[in-house]
Amino acid sequence: MNIISLDKISSAADEAPGQSPHLPRHDNVMSFTHELGAAVTLARWERADCCDSIVANSGIGWVLSGIVRKCLILESGQRRIVDLMMPGDFFCLKRNDTRQFSFEVSTEETVTARIARRDFNSLATLQPVLYRFFYERTCQTNSRLEDHILIQGRTTSAQKIASYLCLLSRRLSEEHGEPVVLPMSRYDIADHIGIAVETVSRAITELRRQGVIELETPRSLVVRDTRKLADGILPDFF
């Protein structure tokens, strides 16, 4: 982890390779960070870094560029990804998140911001506009997790993968038919949904065979049939 200064926040996010075209930049979150001033600590991370220190001592963090994974390590040693935080996403909204979960950096040159909870709570009276912005982002986090619960509730593994890719493509691109570069491996997808990585690979292969998606590279895809992908209209092939 490298601490960076607030006056370099824009250049840090622009230069970070993790902030590639498939990870949209959220200028409103950049403005939010600027407005908080010296109360915010910025840090630059490398891939696979543990960034639990962001949320230590009841800190609140958010992503400016790159991706941070929220994970649960089971007693068996198996990892479960609970959430993927992309630019504009906040994390550690609960005080006790660090007792149960760990936070890992998923992309190179990820940039995060942190503020102490006591400083942030003062926004309620001192800067209510910023506090409302944070509240809106919190609601978006809840909505994203609800969508993920619905994905896990799909009947077959094929439907789970189809729904997952549909949700991910909406987060990563606003233009239909544009290539979407998946910012995680198939192992990460498997850990996020809770199925075997072999099942993920078979589902993606079948989606490609049916013409629902087109793979330019193993991680770059184009959605060709949004309706089928969203509805999970797929055969039970496993």
PyMOL commands that set and color helices and strands:
alter all, ss='L'
color gray80, all
select helices_A, chain A and resi 6-15+27-39+52-58+97-100+117-121+123-126+128-152+157-172+186-193+197-209+226-231
alter helices_A, ss='H'
color red, helices_A
select strands_A, chain A and resi 2-4+40-45+59-65+68-73+79-85+90-91+102-105+110-116+180-181+213-215+220-223
alter strands_A, ss='S'
color yellow, strands_A
deselect
rebuild
show_as cartoon
